[in-house]
Amino acid sequence: MGMFHSMKVGDLTIDSIDWEMTPEWTFGTFESWGGRERIRNNNERIYYFYIDNWGDEPKLCLMERGVKHARIIAEIKAPAELVERCVDGQGEAAFYERTFAIDESVRTWLIEHVLDNGDASLVRPIKEVVVVEDMGRSLPLWDGTRDAGDLIALPAEPAALTDEQVADLITSWNFFDAEHNPGGRFANHLHDSGQRTIVDQRTGLMWQSSGLDIASIRSINRSIVELNRAGFAGYHDWRLPSLAEAMSLLEPIQNDKDLYLDSNFSGEQPFIFVAGQRHPGGYWFVDFKQGRAFWSSGTIPGGFGRLCRTLSL
């Protein structure tokens, strides 16, 4: 666990900080239920500092983490240049990896200025707010048919694709992609099924309107088996979409959730696994936040899932 320190965040007293925990470690530790021996039960909470670089400026934050639990509980008002140096020190990090471990300089500053009865004014507690998600305009109700008159069949089989093949796939189907085809627009015919799913009569696919929480690809695949066994929405043939199928959902304009996606889909799954690996190595994802396909060599801790199924003829 390293050195023990305490701090106050509002009415909460934190007895120790886990200096070894990093964003990279969290998936194997908490989503795999105790992937490291330090996790003893579902109710245990661990606290660690990290850099959040998803906004306009990087922020130093304090995370409360447990099995299937994650909550940012405070932002620390650290000197901007200190936090920026920490981000710069990450090297050529992937564009889509925006959370970083703190470095020794940030740790030293925290010990000297914040922890153990330090300056409480530097700690800004973040209250947990329950937000009801706006699911956008009302879609027309699905009439139970598959074809609206211009049905097309997208590539659906899992495939290992090179960067060049993905670029060709995007342009050949005219999918929107912020890098490879910013002028692209694939027309969908989305309908509300009334059972937490959305039907696209252009592709003949039914989609989860929400999806699966962040997990490793092995955990995602286990969840798919469990979901099909239970018969989500009355069906037993849910699967990961192919890259082409997932790309078909990208919209050329961000919605009010800052996603390149129809607002009737939940914003809780900002990037998703697809049924396709990258050749020669890595996994392909579709990122609705950045509006593009991307791949990760494995340093990314996991991904979300938005499952689909092919409608019967």
Helices and strands as residue ranges (DSSP letters): E 7-9, E 12-14, H 23-26, I 27-31, E 46-52, E 59-66, E 69-76, H 80-88, E 99-101, H 104-113, G 120-122, E 123-125, H 163-172, E 190-192, E 197-200, E 205-208, E 212-215, H 217-230, G 232-234, H 243-247, E 271-277, E 283-287, E 292-296, E 303-305, E 308-310
